[in-house]
Amino acid sequence: MLSVPTLWTVFVINFLALGLIWAYVMRCYPSFEAARFWTASAFVAAAGAALAMLRVVLPDTLVPLLFAGTALILAICLATMGVRKFFDRPVLWLGTALTTALGFVGLSFFIFVHASVPARVTIFTIAQMLPMALSLKLLLSPHDGRVNPGARLAGIVTIILMAILAVRLFGAVTGMGGGFSYLHFTPVQSVVILVLVFLSMALNFGFLLMAMDRLRNEVADLALLDDLTGVGNRRYLVQRLAEECARAERSGQPFALLVIDLDGFKAINDTHGHAAGDACLQHFTLMAQTRLRPGDMLARSGGDEFCIVLPSSTLREGVMIARRVLEVCRADAEHCTGNDIPIAVSIGVAQWTSEMGLYPDRLIAAADHALYDAKKAGRNGFATYAPAPPLVPELPSAPMSDMVLRERA
């Protein structure tokens, strides 16, 4: 049977290794804030296990176990805070402080006032299981239409951990299996401790998978963004248009597209330089975004051309957004002084129709056609795409009688 010091040593080494891994992740990806909580959780757990080992050196006092138990409760609360941070939920500092403080007070009472091993195990188990239970919904619920594989693994491991803690609590309260003591482990208890160590590693492996999935998605998102303006690039535009075409094909509800071109942009580059041209593109992006509705998407399709996708919108609503964009550009141009460069735009507006089907290029071509009309009409304005009416087939003539045919012959 493994001795008590050996088991606690395994705990310390395990959590120190996990803490070093998370510290490295935190250093390499400083914007990944969940890693900070998981790093702190691992090191606090290692500190708690190290404090528990002092019980061997100081056999006449239970103070090391008091602080060790409190540290392990805090470690689980920190891990739960990392889960909440990962899913962009508010971090519950007050809840963590209350859980840790109440755990400390409860353990102190049943150590110094009314000594009771079952009561101490009950307090310790409840304080551990409560934050675990609160994180389960986040781990197992879909986010953005999908369940993170790492979160699913972490959720399953959390359920197993809670089940083992519940069984351990039952044994401590009823005395079955020799009860439970932090001082003298039976063979069964030693196995349980080793299983908990393994599960803690599996839980952190789930967290690592969550981090990898998040970082991979962030890299994929960067590939869909324009470096200069920060809005979607042409690849993202085509992807979004394909999704909107498929949705419109299913529901029959149209959507609109605006194609926008900055007037005289080549002259700006030639006269003021490319840095000034880049500043104009960035400034237009900021102005246009102030006139969009929630759900509308602005993308830079290339050079000085932008597109705005208007989901679930008609041509009339597209015209409304085009007017808003023109108004903000004209108002900004009126206030230009000195070296300020006024920005003027031409806009083509088109609406998806069933004839366009699942082909985004047909809608883009329609909006481009309207843009050409807007430029031809004098620029700094908008035009809409009106498809040509279908040709009316000639009506068949009435059949002639045999006598008329003979007369014509």
C-alpha positions as CSV (number, residue, x, y, z in Angstrom):
1,M,0.0,0.0,0.0
2,L,1.2,3.5,-0.8
3,S,2.1,5.7,2.2
4,V,0.5,9.0,2.9
5,P,3.6,11.0,2.1
6,T,4.0,9.2,-1.2
7,L,0.4,10.0,-2.2
8,W,0.8,13.7,-1.3
9,T,4.1,13.8,-3.2
10,V,2.4,12.5,-6.3
11,F,-0.2,15.2,-5.9
12,V,2.4,18.0,-5.6
13,I,4.4,16.8,-8.6
14,N,1.2,16.4,-10.7
15,F,-0.1,19.9,-10.0
16,L,3.3,21.5,-10.3
17,A,3.7,20.0,-13.8
18,L,0.2,21.2,-14.8
19,G,1.0,24.7,-13.4
20,L,4.2,24.9,-15.5
21,I,2.3,23.9,-18.6
22,W,-0.4,26.5,-18.0
23,A,2.3,29.1,-17.2
24,Y,3.9,28.5,-20.5
25,V,0.5,28.8,-22.3
26,M,-0.2,32.0,-20.4
27,R,3.2,33.5,-21.4
28,C,2.9,32.6,-25.1
29,Y,-0.8,33.7,-25.4
30,P,-1.2,36.7,-22.9
31,S,-4.6,37.5,-24.3
32,F,-5.9,34.0,-23.4
33,E,-7.2,35.1,-19.9
34,A,-8.6,31.7,-18.9
35,A,-5.0,30.3,-18.8
36,R,-4.3,32.7,-15.9
37,F,-6.9,31.1,-13.7
38,W,-5.9,27.6,-14.6
39,T,-2.3,28.4,-13.9
40,A,-3.2,29.7,-10.5
41,S,-5.5,26.7,-9.8
42,A,-2.7,24.2,-10.5
43,F,-0.1,26.0,-8.3
44,V,-2.6,26.6,-5.5
45,A,-3.5,22.9,-5.6
46,A,0.3,22.0,-5.5
47,A,0.7,24.3,-2.5
48,G,-2.3,22.6,-0.8
49,A,-0.8,19.2,-1.3
50,A,2.6,20.4,0.0
51,L,0.8,21.8,3.2
52,A,-0.9,18.4,3.7
53,M,2.6,16.8,3.7
54,L,3.5,18.9,6.8
55,R,1.1,16.7,8.7
56,V,3.7,14.0,8.7
57,V,6.3,16.4,10.1
58,L,3.8,17.9,12.6
59,P,1.7,14.9,13.7
60,D,0.3,16.6,16.8
61,T,-1.6,19.3,15.0
62,L,-4.3,19.4,12.3
63,V,-3.5,23.0,11.2
64,P,-1.6,21.8,8.0
65,L,-4.8,19.9,7.0
66,L,-6.9,23.0,7.6
67,F,-4.9,25.1,5.2
68,A,-4.4,22.3,2.8
69,G,-8.1,21.7,2.5
70,T,-8.8,25.4,2.1
71,A,-6.2,25.7,-0.6
72,L,-7.7,22.7,-2.5
73,I,-11.2,24.3,-2.3
74,L,-9.7,27.6,-3.7
75,A,-8.0,25.7,-6.5
76,I,-11.2,24.2,-7.7
77,C,-12.9,27.6,-7.5
78,L,-10.1,29.1,-9.6
79,A,-10.5,26.3,-12.2
80,T,-14.2,27.1,-12.4
81,M,-13.5,30.8,-12.8
82,G,-11.2,29.8,-15.7
83,V,-14.1,28.0,-17.4
84,R,-16.3,31.0,-17.0
85,K,-13.6,33.3,-18.4
86,F,-13.2,30.9,-21.4
87,F,-16.9,31.2,-22.3
88,D,-16.9,35.0,-21.7
89,R,-19.0,34.9,-18.6
90,P,-18.5,37.2,-15.6
91,V,-15.9,35.9,-13.1
92,L,-17.5,35.3,-9.7
93,W,-14.9,36.7,-7.3
94,L,-17.4,37.1,-4.5
95,G,-18.7,33.5,-4.9
96,T,-15.1,32.2,-4.8
97,A,-14.3,34.2,-1.7
98,L,-17.5,33.1,0.1
99,T,-17.0,29.4,-0.8
100,T,-13.3,29.4,0.3
101,A,-14.1,31.4,3.5
102,L,-17.0,29.2,4.5
103,G,-15.0,26.1,3.8
104,F,-12.2,27.4,6.0
105,V,-14.7,28.3,8.8
106,G,-16.4,24.9,8.6
107,L,-13.2,23.0,8.7
108,S,-11.9,25.1,11.6
109,F,-15.1,24.5,13.6
110,F,-14.9,20.7,13.2
111,I,-11.2,20.6,13.9
112,F,-10.9,22.9,16.9
113,V,-14.4,23.2,18.4
114,H,-16.1,19.9,17.7
115,A,-13.7,17.4,16.3
116,S,-15.5,15.2,13.7
117,V,-13.9,13.5,10.7
118,P,-17.2,12.9,8.9
119,A,-18.2,16.5,9.3
120,R,-14.9,17.7,8.0
121,V,-15.2,15.5,4.9
122,T,-18.7,16.7,4.4
123,I,-17.7,20.4,4.4
124,F,-14.7,19.7,2.2
125,T,-16.7,17.7,-0.3
126,I,-19.6,20.2,-0.6
127,A,-17.2,23.1,-1.0
128,Q,-15.5,21.2,-3.9
129,M,-18.6,19.9,-5.6
130,L,-20.5,23.2,-5.6
131,P,-18.2,25.1,-8.1
132,M,-17.9,21.9,-10.2
133,A,-21.7,21.7,-10.5
134,L,-21.9,25.4,-11.5
135,S,-19.4,24.8,-14.4
136,L,-21.1,21.8,-15.8
137,K,-23.7,23.6,-17.8
138,L,-21.1,25.8,-19.5
139,L,-18.9,22.8,-20.3
140,L,-21.7,20.6,-21.8
141,S,-23.9,23.3,-23.5
142,P,-23.4,24.2,-27.2
143,H,-21.8,27.5,-27.9
144,D,-22.0,29.2,-31.3
145,G,-23.9,26.1,-32.5
146,R,-21.4,23.5,-31.4
147,V,-20.0,21.8,-28.4
148,N,-16.3,22.3,-27.8
149,P,-14.7,18.8,-27.8
150,G,-12.3,19.7,-25.0
151,A,-15.2,21.2,-23.0
152,R,-17.2,18.0,-23.4
153,L,-14.2,16.0,-22.1
154,A,-13.8,18.3,-19.2
155,G,-17.5,18.1,-18.4
156,I,-17.5,14.2,-18.5
157,V,-14.4,14.2,-16.2
158,T,-16.1,16.7,-13.8
159,I,-19.1,14.4,-13.5
160,I,-16.9,11.4,-12.7
161,L,-15.0,13.5,-10.1
162,M,-18.2,14.6,-8.5
163,A,-19.4,10.9,-8.4
164,I,-16.2,9.8,-6.7
165,L,-16.4,12.7,-4.2
166,A,-20.0,11.7,-3.4
167,V,-19.0,8.0,-2.9
168,R,-16.1,9.1,-0.7
169,L,-18.4,11.3,1.3
170,F,-20.9,8.4,1.7
171,G,-18.1,6.2,3.0
172,A,-16.9,8.9,5.5
173,V,-20.4,9.4,6.9
174,T,-21.4,5.8,7.1
175,G,-18.1,4.3,7.9
176,M,-18.3,1.8,5.1
177,G,-15.0,0.7,3.5
178,G,-13.1,1.7,6.7
179,G,-14.4,5.3,6.5
180,F,-12.1,8.0,5.3
181,S,-9.1,9.8,6.9
182,Y,-6.6,12.2,5.6
183,L,-4.1,10.6,8.0
184,H,-4.2,6.9,7.4
185,F,-5.2,5.6,3.9
186,T,-6.6,2.1,3.4
187,P,-5.7,0.3,0.1
188,V,-9.1,1.4,-1.3
189,Q,-8.6,5.0,-0.3
190,S,-5.1,5.0,-1.9
191,V,-6.6,3.8,-5.2
192,V,-9.2,6.5,-5.0
193,I,-6.6,9.2,-4.4
194,L,-4.5,7.9,-7.5
195,V,-7.7,7.9,-9.6
196,L,-8.4,11.5,-8.5
197,V,-4.8,12.5,-9.5
198,F,-5.4,10.9,-12.9
199,L,-8.8,12.6,-13.4
200,S,-7.3,16.0,-12.5
201,M,-4.8,15.4,-15.3
202,A,-7.6,14.5,-17.6
203,L,-9.6,17.6,-16.6
204,N,-6.6,19.8,-17.4
205,F,-6.1,18.0,-20.7
206,G,-9.7,18.9,-21.5
207,F,-8.9,22.5,-20.7
208,L,-5.9,22.3,-23.0
209,L,-8.1,21.0,-25.8
210,M,-10.5,23.9,-25.2
211,A,-7.5,26.3,-25.5
212,M,-6.3,24.7,-28.7
213,D,-9.8,24.8,-30.2
214,R,-10.1,28.5,-29.3
215,L,-6.7,29.4,-30.7
216,R,-7.4,27.5,-33.9
217,N,-10.6,29.4,-34.4
218,E,-8.9,32.7,-33.7
219,V,-6.3,31.9,-36.4
220,A,-9.1,30.9,-38.8
221,D,-10.9,34.2,-38.0
222,L,-7.8,36.2,-38.8
223,A,-7.6,34.6,-42.2
224,L,-11.1,36.0,-42.9
225,L,-10.3,39.6,-41.8
226,D,-8.8,42.4,-43.8
227,D,-5.5,43.5,-42.3
228,L,-5.9,47.2,-42.9
229,T,-9.5,47.9,-41.9
230,G,-10.3,45.0,-39.6
231,V,-13.5,44.1,-41.4
232,G,-14.1,40.9,-43.3
233,N,-12.1,40.3,-46.5
234,R,-13.3,38.9,-49.8
235,R,-13.1,35.3,-48.7
236,Y,-15.3,36.0,-45.7
237,L,-17.7,38.0,-48.0
238,V,-18.1,35.1,-50.4
239,Q,-18.5,32.7,-47.5
240,R,-21.2,34.9,-45.9
241,L,-23.0,35.5,-49.2
242,A,-23.1,31.7,-49.8
243,E,-24.7,31.2,-46.4
244,E,-27.2,33.9,-47.0
245,C,-28.1,32.5,-50.5
246,A,-28.7,29.1,-49.0
247,R,-30.8,30.6,-46.2
248,A,-32.8,32.7,-48.7
249,E,-33.3,29.6,-51.0
250,R,-34.7,27.7,-48.1
251,S,-36.9,30.4,-46.6
252,G,-37.7,32.4,-49.7
253,Q,-36.9,35.6,-47.7
254,P,-34.6,37.9,-49.7
255,F,-31.5,39.8,-48.6
256,A,-29.7,42.8,-50.0
257,L,-26.2,43.6,-51.0
258,L,-24.4,47.0,-51.3
259,V,-21.3,47.4,-53.4
260,I,-19.4,50.6,-52.5
261,D,-16.6,52.2,-54.4
262,L,-14.6,55.2,-53.1
263,D,-14.7,57.9,-55.8
264,G,-11.4,59.2,-57.0
265,F,-9.3,56.9,-54.8
266,K,-6.5,56.6,-57.4
267,A,-6.1,60.3,-57.4
268,I,-5.9,60.3,-53.6
269,N,-3.1,57.8,-53.7
270,D,-1.3,59.6,-56.5
271,T,-1.6,63.1,-54.9
272,H,-1.3,62.3,-51.2
273,G,0.5,59.0,-51.1
274,H,-0.6,55.5,-50.2
275,A,-0.5,56.2,-46.4
276,A,-3.2,58.8,-46.9
277,G,-5.1,56.4,-49.1
278,D,-4.9,53.7,-46.3
279,A,-6.1,56.3,-43.8
280,C,-9.1,57.1,-46.0
281,L,-10.0,53.4,-46.2
282,Q,-9.8,53.1,-42.4
283,H,-11.8,56.3,-41.9
284,F,-14.5,55.2,-44.3
285,T,-14.8,51.8,-42.5
286,L,-15.4,53.6,-39.2
287,M,-18.0,55.9,-40.7
288,A,-19.9,53.2,-42.5
289,Q,-20.0,50.9,-39.4
290,T,-21.8,53.6,-37.5
291,R,-24.7,53.5,-39.9
292,L,-25.2,49.7,-40.0
293,R,-27.8,47.7,-38.1
294,P,-27.0,44.7,-35.8
295,G,-26.4,41.7,-38.0
296,D,-25.3,43.8,-41.1
297,M,-21.8,42.9,-42.3
298,L,-19.2,45.2,-43.8
299,A,-16.4,43.7,-45.8
300,R,-13.6,45.0,-48.0
301,S,-13.6,43.1,-51.2
302,G,-10.4,44.6,-52.5
303,G,-8.7,47.9,-53.2
304,D,-11.1,50.7,-52.6
305,E,-14.2,48.5,-52.9
306,F,-16.4,47.5,-50.0
307,C,-19.6,45.4,-49.7
308,I,-22.3,45.4,-47.1
309,V,-24.5,42.3,-46.6
310,L,-27.9,43.0,-45.3
311,P,-29.6,39.8,-44.0
312,S,-33.3,39.5,-44.3
313,S,-33.6,42.8,-46.1
314,T,-35.4,44.1,-49.1
315,L,-34.2,46.4,-51.8
316,R,-36.0,49.3,-50.0
317,E,-34.1,48.6,-46.8
318,G,-30.9,48.4,-48.9
319,V,-31.6,51.9,-50.3
320,M,-32.1,53.1,-46.7
321,I,-28.7,51.9,-45.6
322,A,-27.1,53.3,-48.8
323,R,-28.6,56.7,-48.0
324,R,-27.3,56.5,-44.5
325,V,-23.7,55.8,-45.7
326,L,-23.9,58.6,-48.2
327,E,-25.2,61.0,-45.6
328,V,-22.4,60.3,-43.1
329,C,-19.7,60.6,-45.9
330,R,-21.2,63.9,-47.1
331,A,-21.5,65.3,-43.6
332,D,-17.9,64.4,-42.9
333,A,-16.7,65.9,-46.2
334,E,-18.4,69.2,-45.3
335,H,-16.3,69.5,-42.2
336,C,-13.0,68.8,-43.9
337,T,-10.4,71.6,-43.5
338,G,-6.8,72.1,-44.4
339,N,-5.1,68.8,-45.3
340,D,-8.2,66.7,-44.6
341,I,-9.3,64.6,-47.5
342,P,-13.0,64.4,-48.3
343,I,-14.4,61.0,-49.0
344,A,-17.1,60.4,-51.6
345,V,-18.6,57.1,-52.5
346,S,-20.8,55.5,-55.2
347,I,-23.1,52.6,-54.2
348,G,-24.8,49.9,-56.1
349,V,-27.8,48.2,-54.4
350,A,-29.2,44.8,-55.4
351,Q,-31.6,42.3,-53.8
352,W,-31.3,38.5,-54.0
353,T,-34.0,36.9,-56.2
354,S,-34.9,33.3,-56.6
355,E,-33.4,33.4,-60.1
356,M,-29.9,33.9,-58.5
357,G,-30.3,30.8,-56.4
358,L,-27.2,29.6,-54.6
359,Y,-24.8,31.6,-56.7
360,P,-23.4,34.7,-54.9
361,D,-21.5,35.9,-58.0
362,R,-24.9,36.6,-59.7
363,L,-25.9,38.9,-56.8
364,I,-22.4,40.6,-56.8
365,A,-22.7,41.1,-60.6
366,A,-26.1,42.7,-60.1
367,A,-24.8,45.1,-57.5
368,D,-21.8,45.9,-59.6
369,H,-24.1,46.7,-62.5
370,A,-26.0,49.2,-60.2
371,L,-22.6,50.6,-59.1
372,Y,-21.7,51.3,-62.7
373,D,-25.0,53.1,-63.1
374,A,-24.3,55.2,-60.0
375,K,-20.9,56.2,-61.4
376,K,-22.3,57.0,-64.8
377,A,-24.9,59.2,-63.2
378,G,-22.2,61.5,-61.7
379,R,-20.7,59.6,-58.7
380,N,-21.3,60.4,-55.0
381,G,-24.7,58.7,-55.2
382,F,-26.4,55.3,-55.4
383,A,-28.4,53.3,-57.9
384,T,-30.4,50.1,-57.6
385,Y,-30.4,47.1,-59.8
386,A,-33.6,46.5,-61.7
387,P,-33.5,43.3,-63.8
388,A,-34.8,43.6,-67.3
389,P,-38.4,42.3,-67.7
390,P,-38.8,39.0,-69.4
391,L,-39.5,39.1,-73.1
392,V,-43.2,38.6,-74.0
393,P,-43.5,35.8,-76.5
394,E,-45.6,36.5,-79.6
395,L,-49.1,35.3,-79.5
396,P,-49.8,32.5,-82.0
397,S,-52.0,33.7,-84.9
398,A,-55.5,32.2,-85.3
399,P,-55.6,29.3,-87.8
400,M,-56.8,30.2,-91.2
401,S,-59.6,28.5,-93.0
402,D,-59.0,26.4,-96.1
403,M,-60.8,28.9,-98.3
404,V,-58.6,31.8,-97.2
405,L,-55.5,29.8,-97.9
406,R,-56.8,29.0,-101.3
407,E,-57.5,32.7,-101.9
408,R,-53.9,33.7,-100.9
409,A,-52.5,31.0,-103.1
